[in-house]
Structures are given as structure tokens and as C-alpha cells.
Amino acid sequence: MAETRLIQGRYRLLELIGRGGMGEVWRARDESLGRQVAVKCLKPPGPHPDPAFAGVLRERFRREARVAAGLQHRGVTVVHDFGDSDGVLFLVMELLDGRDLCRTLEDGERRPLPVPDVLDIAEQVAAALAYTHRQGIVHRDLKPANIVRLTDGTVKLCDFGIAHLGQDLDLTSRLTGTGIALGTPHYMSPEQIGGTAVDRRSDLYSLGCVLYEIVTGAPPFDLGDPWAVLVAHRDTPPRPPREQRADLPDYLDRVILDLLAKRPDQRPHDAREVGHRIVSGRTTPAYAPTVAMSRPDLRPVVREPRLPSWTRGMTTGHKATGAGPHGLPPDAGAGLTGAWVPRPVLASTPEPTPPDAPSPRQLTALAGRHHAGIGLGRLGRWAEAGEVHRAVAAERAHLLGPDHPDTLASRFQVALALSRTGRAADALREYQQVASARLRVLGAEHPDTLAARQETAYVLGRLGRHFDAHQVYTSVLAARERTAGPDHPDTLRCRHNLASNLGRLGRLEESYRMARDVAAARARVLGPRHPDTLVTRYEVAYALGQLERWTDALQTYREVAEARARALGPDHADTLAARHESAISLGRLGRSAEALELYRALVDDRTRVDGPAHPETLRARHGLCVNLGRLGRWEEALDASRDVCAIRERVLGPDHPDTLVSRREVAVGLGWLGRWADALTEYRRVAAARERVLGPDHPDTLASRDDEAHCLERLGRRPEAVELYRRAAVLRDRRAAGGA
């Protein structure tokens, strides 16, 4: 195989990256699609193979290909192709950028992994196993070497080479009847060792072995003799991992020991239960809070309008807007756009009425104030809405208890108001507390619990913690797909948010593909002109722009703007946002004259709708300045930039990012007019402000230092410029080393 270097005229082998008992894995290039892939080749069984033995290996390999190719889950390695090339079987898989857990432990000199990493890995592996088990597939060889953690934190299961289809027992018996050992001794379940029936609970035992190893640095039975290891799995209770590691949470110690139960019926029922226990343990406070007496739900029954059956249980939230990457990310809310989906009435278990039970009149009054607060939010009066919801939340907590669903609904709205008024850190704390309480009261997969967790992810993104947001979005999406289905509007909203966050992580192709798929699904479920469909098409256009596909981006933005004008009106904020992005795309395509005309119209419309000092009006005026410069009209561009900068400084403050962008545009204009000394003064003001606000090694600060050095060069002060370039380079290297 290595001599030909090319398989079926398509896959060119480049580098051997792994070798095992079943074969070799190569890094390769798919010549047809121009992408890097991994190619697994079946290892020949030797110079004089036993035909029966070779046949079993071939059958097992073909089985791996058929099983793996049918799996579609973010936690399972994607299989692109498989076949037979000159008698050698091969499997083409995605090339993973990461390390398997075995290598991670070896590189760390067998030191245990940090507890947060263990919990993250456990939750993701449990989700992947829950999926494969629902397909009737048992991995049967789960071990650290078959679990890969990518550089972005995603965990993937690999090598379903001895996977077992539950409904195909005859083939399994033929494979195992040859006497070939299936599985790896350190991670084999007692039933595998004993040759009895194997089901999903065998994988759970192996997962327990893996978790034991990554929390202690060694597998549960780390003995030199393979036979002694097998006997220990069958007969010896494992030593509790917490005895070897005091910082291990008690609940995780119990989960691992339960997974390692000798009898399958003593282990957790399935991987989904394992995931629930991990999530519950992560979000439940370590202390025992005071238990408030539960109160009966005395709210009047609300008769809901007749809606499709799939709207039952759907959550609501604030209206999605198309502010895009420059403001709030599209589809920021947990609920559908508009108010047509009602919040479900939660039923409570009847209990004896305590003497101080709230009256129906009190509850009705609070419900009315709650909905009035929601109405204020829909009008954009978020500060007032927040005050209303805080007061209602306090009264509900007093009357119903702090964990009553109505109390938590009001606190959810408090968090929403905090988020929409720019207090992201405060909103994050509130959402996390609501999510934790809903988890206790309603369960991990209740729609309201998932809504709170999804909003937590959104605020994490607002705070620049995109990796943390990705982890939460991924977990919530898996739960939504399980409980509501892939086409439920709440599921599609979560996929939309995940796509947007992927773009912020720099995973642009994935972001584009996911957004495109969500847009198609929303068009099918909600209609092509539904505001949520258009929000996702807006995200598709943004991803196209990030990929430098500006022609496609422009076409999509224009289509979204036209559809929004018809559905929402020409003066709606979302319509104007799509028109603004169309203007940006025109400028990127070098069509500055057209962009200038569109910006002039936008400035007029924004001034009429929002006022002359509104941030969006000023954004449109800034775009006009930029395109005047691109057309060589630098005197006009400089005057316009100075006006915008002065207004932004007065309205937003001197150190606001938008003010500094305008100040830099003033410096650019001065430079093009040959006024380099004045330009240097402005560039230095921008650099100093960014260093003060963002830090000396922030990319924007370093870009400003480069501007300053360029200006010094033009003034003939080359030694100062060289020194400034050198200092910026040192800071860039230091930042890169810190992030590596």
C-alpha cells in the first residue's frame, strides 16, 4: 500500500500516523475534493495467513465500515468512504485535529486530568454512546486510545471495528466463535470476559474503566499479567478513586463505581442516565440549601389557542433580531420570534393547602405584572422590564417559594433584561442559577431547563467565552434533538446559535454549512418568509462574507432585506440591518459608488427612524466615510469622519470601540492627504486608548501600534518605527505562546 501511495486513483497517502492490531492509519489527501482525510488500511495478517483467520479479519473490517458509515453524530468520527483497493480494504475518515486520551495521559506522565476536563469528557462520551446505543450498536472496545479530544474541546469516539449490531446476533456469533479476543483486557466488562450476552451496559463498564484511569492516572486493575487483569474484572471490587484523589467530587466517585458494578443490572440503565448524573452533579451546589415548603399551583387555568401539536412545551423569550456580528448575535433569544407561541402552564402535584397559601387574586395579579414586563421588553424598554420582573420575582419567591416554576420564570426574565441592557456578566450569574434550580425542580431535559442553559451559552458568547458557549450549545442541542426532534423550532434555534458560535470560533466552513442547513429546515417548518428563517439566512450571508465569498453574501443579504421589507416593513431594524450588510458587501467587492449610494439612503432612513445620534445611524455614516475614501474623495471623507468621531465621543465615550474606529478613520484620511504628523497624533491616541482598555498584547492594540510605526516611517523616523515594530512582534509572540 505504501508503495503505490494512491488508493483507487483518489486518496494519496502522505504520512503514517498510527498502527494497531487491525491495521494502519495514514494522513492522506482526497485528490477529488482537495481535503485532508485519514485512511485506515487493513493490515495483512502475515506472509502465510490462515485463510479462515484472514476471512474473519476482512469480515470484521467490512462490518466496521458499514456500521461506522451509518453513524451521524458530533461525538462519533465521520466516515466518508470505504472499499477494496487491490485486495486491501480501506476506510476513509475525517482527519481529527487532537489527541486520544491514551496519548494525553502518556504526554502528561500518567498524571490525572483536571476534574473539569474529566466531567466534560464524561458528558460528551455519554452523549455519543447514548446515540450509538439507540442505533442498536455496542462499541465493545471503548478505551482511552479510541477517545479523541479535538483542539476545540469536542470529544469523538473512534474505531467501531468490533462494533456489534444488536439485531444481528448470528454474524456476531460467527465473529466471536473464532476465538479471536474482542476488546482490550484493561477495559473489558465481566460479561465480555465470561463470553455471555453483551449489550450497551458493557460499554458503560468500559466507560467506567476509562473515567477511573483519567481521574487516577491508572486503570482500575493495573496488573502486569493480562489473565490477572481479566480475573480482577470478574471478581475484585475496585478501589474507590476518591481514596486516591481527595479533590474528586463525591458524585463523580459514585458514578464511576456504579459503572464498574460486576453485574450489568447494577450499573446505570443507559448512557443517557450517566449523562444526566454528570450534568446534575456539575450544576447542583455542594451545600444543602434550605428546603422551602412547596406550594400548590393555584393559578387559573389558561385556555391556549389551537396550535400544531409540536408547539406543546415550546419555550418563549425575547424577539430575535438581525443585528448580526456588530450587535447582538442573530437569534439571541431562547424563544421564537413574535408572540404567537404561548408559555405552557405547568402542572404541579396537588398537596394540602397551607394556611398562608396565596389567593388566586394574588397569583392573577402577579401573572398580569409578569406579562406586562414581557410587553415592556418587546417594546425595547428593557431597564423598566427588568425592574418589573425583579419585583415580581421577589413576591413570587415569598408566596410560592424560590424554586417554584413561576418564580424561576420571573428570574429568567430578569436575566434576559440584564443581558439586553449590556450587563452580560450579571445575566450569566442569573441564568446559571435559574438553570441549576430548574434542573432540580423540572429535570435536565425539561424545555424550561434547556432554555435557561441555552441563554447561558448565549451570554457566554457575549462575554467572548466562545469555547464554553460551544460546549453548552452542543449539550443542549443533543437534549433538544432527543426530546423534541430535529425539526422542532426550539431545536433549530439551538442549531442556529451553535452555527453562529462556530463562526466566532473560526470554524467558518462548519458555521456556513450548519447555518445553511438550519435555514433550509426553518423554511420547510416555518415558511421561507418567517422572521426566524430570515434570521438564519442572514447568518448564512455573514458566514459567506467571512469566507470571502462576497458575491454570494451580497445576493443573500439583498434577498433577506427584500423579504424582511415585505414581512416586517421597510423601517424595521432587521430590514435596515440587512441593507447595511448589503452595503458592506458592495464595498468589499470594490463597488464603492453603489455602496456610497446605499449608505446615503441608510443614513437618511436611520436618522428618520432612530435619530441622528443613534449608534446604528452613526455606523451607516461611518460606512459612508470609508467608501468616500475608497473613491479617493479624501477631503470629504476626513470631514465626515471627524463629525462621526465627535458624535461618538460625546454619545458613547472617548474609549468606546466605535469611537476609536472613527478616530482611526480620521488618521487614515490625514495620512492620505499627506498630513503625517497630524495622523501620528491620532494613531497614538487610538493605540493608547486600546492599550488602556484592551491590554498591550490585544490584536487591536497591536494593529494600532503597526499603524503608528507606519506613520513614523513616512515621517522619516525609521529607527523609532523599527523599534515599535520589534516591540509589537515580541508581544505577538508572547500572546501566541500563551495561547498554544
LINQUIHU-V791038 format. One record per residue. N is the residue number from 1. RES is the residue in one letter. SS is DSSP state (@ for helix, = for strand, . for the rest). OMEGA is omega as a letter, one per 20 degrees, with the letter a starting at -180 (* if undefined). NEAR is the number of other ideal C-beta (glycine too) atoms within 8 Angstrom. Layout:
n = <N	N>
res = <RES	RES>
ss = <SS	SS>
omega = <OMEGA	OMEGA>
near = <NEAR	NEAR>
This chain:
n = <1	2	3	4	5	6	7	8	9	10	11	12	13	14	15	16	17	18	19	20	21	22	23	24	25	26	27	28	29	30	31	32	33	34	35	36	37	38	39	40	41	42	43	44	45	46	47	48	49	50	51	52	53	54	55	56	57	58	59	60	61	62	63	64	65	66	67	68	69	70	71	72	73	74	75	76	77	78	79	80	81	82	83	84	85	86	87	88	89	90	91	92	93	94	95	96	97	98	99	100	101	102	103	104	105	106	107	108	109	110	111	112	113	114	115	116	117	118	119	120	121	122	123	124	125	126	127	128	129	130	131	132	133	134	135	136	137	138	139	140	141	142	143	144	145	146	147	148	149	150	151	152	153	154	155	156	157	158	159	160	161	162	163	164	165	166	167	168	169	170	171	172	173	174	175	176	177	178	179	180	181	182	183	184	185	186	187	188	189	190	191	192	193	194	195	196	197	198	199	200	201	202	203	204	205	206	207	208	209	210	211	212	213	214	215	216	217	218	219	220	221	222	223	224	225	226	227	228	229	230	231	232	233	234	235	236	237	238	239	240	241	242	243	244	245	246	247	248	249	250	251	252	253	254	255	256	257	258	259	260	261	262	263	264	265	266	267	268	269	270	271	272	273	274	275	276	277	278	279	280	281	282	283	284	285	286	287	288	289	290	291	292	293	294	295	296	297	298	299	300	301	302	303	304	305	306	307	308	309	310	311	312	313	314	315	316	317	318	319	320	321	322	323	324	325	326	327	328	329	330	331	332	333	334	335	336	337	338	339	340	341	342	343	344	345	346	347	348	349	350	351	352	353	354	355	356	357	358	359	360	361	362	363	364	365	366	367	368	369	370	371	372	373	374	375	376	377	378	379	380	381	382	383	384	385	386	387	388	389	390	391	392	393	394	395	396	397	398	399	400	401	402	403	404	405	406	407	408	409	410	411	412	413	414	415	416	417	418	419	420	421	422	423	424	425	426	427	428	429	430	431	432	433	434	435	436	437	438	439	440	441	442	443	444	445	446	447	448	449	450	451	452	453	454	455	456	457	458	459	460	461	462	463	464	465	466	467	468	469	470	471	472	473	474	475	476	477	478	479	480	481	482	483	484	485	486	487	488	489	490	491	492	493	494	495	496	497	498	499	500	501	502	503	504	505	506	507	508	509	510	511	512	513	514	515	516	517	518	519	520	521	522	523	524	525	526	527	528	529	530	531	532	533	534	535	536	537	538	539	540	541	542	543	544	545	546	547	548	549	550	551	552	553	554	555	556	557	558	559	560	561	562	563	564	565	566	567	568	569	570	571	572	573	574	575	576	577	578	579	580	581	582	583	584	585	586	587	588	589	590	591	592	593	594	595	596	597	598	599	600	601	602	603	604	605	606	607	608	609	610	611	612	613	614	615	616	617	618	619	620	621	622	623	624	625	626	627	628	629	630	631	632	633	634	635	636	637	638	639	640	641	642	643	644	645	646	647	648	649	650	651	652	653	654	655	656	657	658	659	660	661	662	663	664	665	666	667	668	669	670	671	672	673	674	675	676	677	678	679	680	681	682	683	684	685	686	687	688	689	690	691	692	693	694	695	696	697	698	699	700	701	702	703	704	705	706	707	708	709	710	711	712	713	714	715	716	717	718	719	720	721	722	723	724	725	726	727	728	729	730	731	732	733	734	735	736	737	738	739	740>
res = <M	A	E	T	R	L	I	Q	G	R	Y	R	L	L	E	L	I	G	R	G	G	M	G	E	V	W	R	A	R	D	E	S	L	G	R	Q	V	A	V	K	C	L	K	P	P	G	P	H	P	D	P	A	F	A	G	V	L	R	E	R	F	R	R	E	A	R	V	A	A	G	L	Q	H	R	G	V	T	V	V	H	D	F	G	D	S	D	G	V	L	F	L	V	M	E	L	L	D	G	R	D	L	C	R	T	L	E	D	G	E	R	R	P	L	P	V	P	D	V	L	D	I	A	E	Q	V	A	A	A	L	A	Y	T	H	R	Q	G	I	V	H	R	D	L	K	P	A	N	I	V	R	L	T	D	G	T	V	K	L	C	D	F	G	I	A	H	L	G	Q	D	L	D	L	T	S	R	L	T	G	T	G	I	A	L	G	T	P	H	Y	M	S	P	E	Q	I	G	G	T	A	V	D	R	R	S	D	L	Y	S	L	G	C	V	L	Y	E	I	V	T	G	A	P	P	F	D	L	G	D	P	W	A	V	L	V	A	H	R	D	T	P	P	R	P	P	R	E	Q	R	A	D	L	P	D	Y	L	D	R	V	I	L	D	L	L	A	K	R	P	D	Q	R	P	H	D	A	R	E	V	G	H	R	I	V	S	G	R	T	T	P	A	Y	A	P	T	V	A	M	S	R	P	D	L	R	P	V	V	R	E	P	R	L	P	S	W	T	R	G	M	T	T	G	H	K	A	T	G	A	G	P	H	G	L	P	P	D	A	G	A	G	L	T	G	A	W	V	P	R	P	V	L	A	S	T	P	E	P	T	P	P	D	A	P	S	P	R	Q	L	T	A	L	A	G	R	H	H	A	G	I	G	L	G	R	L	G	R	W	A	E	A	G	E	V	H	R	A	V	A	A	E	R	A	H	L	L	G	P	D	H	P	D	T	L	A	S	R	F	Q	V	A	L	A	L	S	R	T	G	R	A	A	D	A	L	R	E	Y	Q	Q	V	A	S	A	R	L	R	V	L	G	A	E	H	P	D	T	L	A	A	R	Q	E	T	A	Y	V	L	G	R	L	G	R	H	F	D	A	H	Q	V	Y	T	S	V	L	A	A	R	E	R	T	A	G	P	D	H	P	D	T	L	R	C	R	H	N	L	A	S	N	L	G	R	L	G	R	L	E	E	S	Y	R	M	A	R	D	V	A	A	A	R	A	R	V	L	G	P	R	H	P	D	T	L	V	T	R	Y	E	V	A	Y	A	L	G	Q	L	E	R	W	T	D	A	L	Q	T	Y	R	E	V	A	E	A	R	A	R	A	L	G	P	D	H	A	D	T	L	A	A	R	H	E	S	A	I	S	L	G	R	L	G	R	S	A	E	A	L	E	L	Y	R	A	L	V	D	D	R	T	R	V	D	G	P	A	H	P	E	T	L	R	A	R	H	G	L	C	V	N	L	G	R	L	G	R	W	E	E	A	L	D	A	S	R	D	V	C	A	I	R	E	R	V	L	G	P	D	H	P	D	T	L	V	S	R	R	E	V	A	V	G	L	G	W	L	G	R	W	A	D	A	L	T	E	Y	R	R	V	A	A	A	R	E	R	V	L	G	P	D	H	P	D	T	L	A	S	R	D	D	E	A	H	C	L	E	R	L	G	R	R	P	E	A	V	E	L	Y	R	R	A	A	V	L	R	D	R	R	A	A	G	G	A>
ss = <.	.	.	.	.	=	=	.	.	.	=	=	=	=	=	=	=	=	=	.	.	.	=	=	=	=	=	=	=	=	.	.	.	.	=	=	=	=	=	=	=	=	.	.	.	.	.	.	.	.	@	@	@	@	@	@	@	@	@	@	@	@	@	@	@	@	@	@	@	.	.	.	.	.	.	=	.	.	=	=	=	=	=	=	=	.	.	=	=	=	=	=	=	=	.	.	.	=	=	=	@	@	@	@	@	@	@	.	.	.	.	.	.	.	@	@	@	@	@	@	@	@	@	@	@	@	@	@	@	@	@	@	@	@	.	.	=	=	.	.	.	.	.	@	@	@	=	=	=	=	.	.	.	.	=	=	=	.	.	.	.	.	.	=	=	.	.	.	@	@	@	@	@	@	@	@	.	.	.	.	.	.	.	.	@	@	@	.	.	@	@	@	@	@	.	.	.	.	.	@	@	@	@	@	@	@	@	@	@	@	@	@	@	@	@	@	.	.	.	.	.	.	.	.	.	@	@	@	@	@	@	@	@	@	@	.	.	.	.	.	@	@	@	.	.	.	.	.	.	@	@	@	@	@	@	@	@	@	@	.	.	.	.	@	@	@	.	.	.	.	@	@	@	@	@	@	@	@	@	@	@	@	@	.	.	.	.	.	.	.	.	.	.	.	.	.	.	.	.	.	.	.	.	.	.	.	.	.	@	@	@	.	.	.	.	.	.	.	.	.	.	.	.	@	@	@	.	.	.	.	.	.	.	.	.	.	.	.	.	.	.	.	.	.	.	.	.	.	.	.	.	.	.	.	.	.	.	.	.	@	@	@	@	@	@	@	@	@	@	@	@	@	@	@	@	@	@	@	.	.	.	@	@	@	@	@	@	@	@	@	@	@	@	@	@	@	@	@	@	@	.	.	.	.	@	@	@	@	@	@	@	@	@	@	@	@	@	@	@	@	.	.	.	@	@	@	@	@	@	@	@	@	@	@	@	@	@	@	@	@	@	@	.	.	.	.	@	@	@	@	@	@	@	@	@	@	@	@	@	@	@	@	.	.	.	@	@	@	@	@	@	@	@	@	@	@	@	@	@	@	@	@	@	@	.	.	.	.	@	@	@	@	@	@	@	@	@	@	@	@	@	@	@	@	.	.	.	@	@	@	@	@	@	@	@	@	@	@	@	@	@	@	@	@	@	.	.	.	.	.	@	@	@	@	@	@	@	@	@	@	@	@	@	@	@	@	.	.	.	@	@	@	@	@	@	@	@	@	@	@	@	@	@	@	@	@	@	@	.	.	.	.	@	@	@	@	@	@	@	@	@	@	@	@	@	@	@	@	.	.	.	@	@	@	@	@	@	@	@	@	@	@	@	@	@	@	@	@	@	@	.	.	.	.	@	@	@	@	@	@	@	@	@	@	@	@	@	@	@	@	.	.	.	@	@	@	@	@	@	@	@	@	@	@	@	@	@	@	@	@	@	.	.	.	.	.	@	@	@	@	@	@	@	@	@	@	@	@	@	@	@	@	.	.	.	@	@	@	@	@	@	@	@	@	@	@	@	@	@	@	@	@	@	@	.	.	.	.	@	@	@	@	@	@	@	@	@	@	@	@	@	@	@	@	.	.	.	@	@	@	@	@	@	@	@	@	@	@	@	@	@	@	@	@	@	@	@	@	@	.>
omega = <a	a	a	r	a	a	r	r	a	a	a	a	a	a	r	a	r	r	r	a	a	a	a	r	a	r	a	r	r	a	a	a	r	a	r	r	r	r	r	a	r	a	r	a	r	a	r	a	r	a	a	r	r	r	r	r	r	r	a	a	r	r	r	a	a	a	a	a	a	a	r	a	a	a	a	a	a	r	a	a	r	a	a	a	a	r	r	r	a	r	a	a	r	r	a	r	a	a	r	a	r	r	r	r	a	r	r	r	r	r	r	r	r	a	r	r	r	a	r	r	a	a	a	r	r	r	r	r	r	r	a	r	r	r	a	a	r	a	r	r	r	a	a	a	a	r	a	r	a	a	r	r	r	r	a	r	a	r	r	a	r	r	a	r	a	a	a	a	a	r	r	a	r	r	a	a	a	a	r	a	r	a	a	a	a	a	a	r	r	a	r	a	a	r	r	a	a	r	a	a	r	r	r	r	r	r	r	r	r	a	r	a	a	r	a	a	a	r	a	r	a	a	a	a	a	a	r	r	a	r	r	r	a	a	a	r	r	r	a	a	a	r	a	a	a	a	a	r	a	a	r	r	a	r	a	r	r	r	a	r	a	a	a	a	r	r	r	a	a	a	r	r	r	r	r	a	r	a	a	r	a	a	r	r	a	a	r	a	r	a	r	r	r	a	r	r	a	a	r	r	r	r	a	r	a	a	r	a	a	r	a	r	a	a	r	a	a	a	r	r	a	a	r	a	a	r	r	r	r	r	a	a	r	a	r	r	r	a	a	r	a	r	a	r	a	r	r	r	a	r	r	a	r	a	a	a	r	r	r	r	r	a	r	r	r	r	r	r	r	a	r	r	r	r	r	r	r	r	a	a	a	r	r	r	a	r	r	a	r	a	a	r	r	a	r	r	a	a	a	a	a	a	r	a	r	r	a	r	r	r	r	r	r	r	r	r	r	a	a	r	r	a	a	a	r	r	a	r	a	r	a	r	r	r	a	a	r	r	r	a	a	a	a	a	r	a	a	r	a	r	r	r	a	r	r	r	a	a	r	r	r	a	r	a	a	r	r	r	r	a	a	r	a	a	a	a	r	r	r	r	r	a	a	a	a	a	r	a	r	r	a	r	a	r	r	a	r	r	r	a	r	r	r	r	a	r	a	a	r	r	a	a	a	r	r	a	r	r	r	a	r	r	a	a	a	a	a	a	r	a	r	r	a	r	a	r	r	r	r	a	r	r	r	r	r	r	r	r	a	r	r	r	a	a	a	r	a	r	r	a	r	a	r	r	r	a	a	a	a	a	r	a	a	r	a	r	r	r	r	r	r	r	r	a	r	r	r	r	a	a	a	r	r	r	a	r	r	r	r	r	r	r	r	a	r	r	a	a	a	a	a	a	r	a	a	r	a	r	r	r	r	r	r	r	a	a	r	r	r	r	r	a	a	r	r	a	a	a	a	r	r	r	a	a	a	r	r	r	a	a	a	a	a	a	r	a	a	r	a	r	r	r	r	r	r	r	r	r	r	r	r	r	r	a	a	r	r	r	a	r	a	r	a	r	r	a	a	r	a	r	a	a	a	a	a	a	r	a	r	r	a	r	r	r	r	r	a	a	r	r	r	r	a	r	r	a	a	a	r	r	a	r	r	r	a	r	r	r	r	r	r	r	a	r	r	r	r	a	a	*>
near = <9	6	4	7	6	10	13	7	5	8	14	9	13	7	6	9	7	6	7	8	3	11	10	11	12	13	11	14	10	13	10	5	5	6	6	7	14	13	14	12	12	12	10	6	8	5	3	3	9	6	6	7	11	10	8	11	11	10	11	12	14	10	11	14	12	8	12	14	8	7	13	5	8	7	12	14	12	7	12	8	6	10	7	7	9	5	4	10	12	14	13	13	13	8	8	10	5	10	8	13	15	9	9	12	14	8	7	8	5	7	7	9	12	6	11	6	9	14	12	11	15	14	13	12	14	14	13	15	17	13	13	16	13	6	8	7	13	13	14	13	13	13	13	12	8	12	16	13	12	11	5	8	10	11	14	14	16	10	9	14	9	12	14	10	10	9	5	8	7	6	10	10	8	9	14	9	6	9	4	8	4	9	11	7	9	11	12	11	12	10	10	12	10	7	5	5	4	10	8	10	11	14	14	15	15	16	16	15	14	15	15	14	15	14	14	10	7	6	9	11	11	6	7	3	6	6	6	10	12	11	9	11	13	10	6	8	4	10	7	7	14	9	5	6	9	4	4	11	7	7	10	16	12	8	15	13	12	11	14	12	10	8	7	11	5	7	13	11	4	11	15	9	9	16	12	10	11	14	12	11	12	8	9	10	5	3	4	2	5	3	4	7	6	9	13	9	7	9	11	6	5	7	3	8	4	3	9	4	4	9	9	7	7	14	12	10	9	10	7	13	12	14	10	12	5	5	6	8	12	15	13	11	10	12	10	11	8	7	5	5	11	8	6	9	8	6	4	9	4	4	8	3	6	7	4	4	9	9	7	8	6	9	14	10	8	13	10	8	11	15	8	9	14	10	8	12	15	9	6	5	8	11	8	8	14	12	8	13	15	9	9	13	13	8	9	13	11	6	10	10	10	7	9	13	11	13	14	15	11	14	13	14	15	13	14	14	14	13	14	10	9	4	8	11	7	8	14	12	8	12	14	10	9	13	13	11	11	14	14	8	9	9	6	9	9	9	12	13	14	16	14	15	12	15	17	13	16	14	14	13	14	10	9	5	8	11	9	9	13	15	10	13	14	12	12	13	12	10	11	13	10	9	8	11	7	6	8	11	14	14	14	15	13	14	13	17	15	13	16	15	14	13	15	8	10	5	9	11	7	9	14	14	8	12	15	9	9	13	13	8	12	15	11	6	8	8	6	6	8	12	12	16	14	15	16	17	13	18	17	13	15	13	14	13	14	10	9	5	8	11	7	9	14	12	8	13	15	10	9	14	12	8	12	15	11	7	9	9	6	6	8	10	9	14	14	14	14	15	13	13	15	13	14	11	14	13	14	8	9	5	8	11	7	8	14	12	8	12	14	9	9	14	12	8	11	13	10	6	7	7	6	6	8	9	8	12	14	15	11	14	13	14	15	13	14	11	13	13	14	8	9	5	8	11	7	8	14	12	8	12	14	9	9	14	13	8	11	13	11	7	8	9	6	6	8	10	6	12	14	12	9	15	12	13	16	13	14	10	13	13	12	8	9	5	8	11	7	8	13	12	8	13	14	9	9	14	13	8	11	13	11	7	6	8	6	6	9	10	5	9	14	12	8	13	12	10	13	13	14	9	14	13	10	8	9	5	8	8	6	9	12	9	8	12	10	8	9	12	8	8	11	10	8	9	9	8	7	6	5	4>
